[in-house]
Amino acid sequence: MSDVPIIDARGMRCPWPALRVARAMRNVCAVMVLADDPIAPTELAALAEQQGWEIARIADDRAPAFRLERPTRS
């Protein structure tokens, strides 16, 4: 899915990665984020849970990467 925006939050300390993702979540159904702050996985998981989104860690050679996605409705 090339239409999924990628937020490069490498070098940013929390809460900045989560704030950038929260802003992107307003306009998309999925977002990928590169975040190397050790606290980022916890912050991103909390954001996803708060918004009712799903989060998954994905393999990426650039940095720890996460995909947040709005769940599909059946």
C-alpha positions in Angstrom: 0.0 0.0 0.0 1.9 3.0 -1.2 -0.8 5.4 -0.1 0.0 4.8 3.5 2.0 7.8 4.8 5.3 7.3 6.6 6.1 9.5 9.5 9.9 9.6 10.1 10.1 10.4 13.8 13.7 9.1 14.2 15.6 11.3 16.6 12.4 12.8 18.2 11.7 12.2 21.8 8.2 11.4 23.1 5.7 12.7 23.0 6.6 14.1 19.5 6.3 10.8 17.6 2.8 10.1 19.1 1.7 13.7 18.4 2.7 13.5 14.7 0.9 10.2 14.4 -2.2 11.5 16.1 -2.3 14.4 13.6 -2.0 12.0 10.6 -4.7 9.7 12.0 -7.3 12.4 11.4 -7.0 12.0 7.6 -6.0 8.4 6.9 -7.0 4.8 7.7 -3.4 3.7 8.2 0.0 5.2 9.0 3.5 3.9 9.4 5.9 5.5 11.8 9.7 5.1 12.2 10.5 5.9 15.8 13.7 5.2 17.7 12.8 6.6 21.1 12.6 3.6 23.5 9.3 5.0 24.9 7.7 5.3 21.5 6.3 1.7 21.4 4.4 2.3 24.6 3.2 5.8 23.6 2.1 4.6 20.2 0.3 1.5 21.6 -1.6 3.8 24.1 -2.6 6.1 21.2 -3.8 3.2 19.1 -5.9 1.8 22.0 -7.3 5.2 22.8 -8.5 5.7 19.2 -9.6 2.1 18.7 -6.9 1.4 16.1 -4.7 -1.7 15.8 -0.9 -1.4 16.0 1.8 -3.8 14.7 5.5 -3.7 14.8 6.9 -4.2 11.3 10.4 -5.1 10.0 12.3 -2.1 8.7 16.0 -1.7 8.4 15.9 2.1 9.0 14.6 2.1 12.6 11.9 0.4 14.8 8.8 0.7 12.7 5.1 0.5 13.5 1.9 0.4 11.5 -1.2 1.8 13.0 -4.5 1.0 11.2 -8.1 1.8 11.7 -9.9 -1.6 12.0 -12.1 -2.6 9.1 -15.8 -2.9 9.8 -17.6 -6.0 8.7 
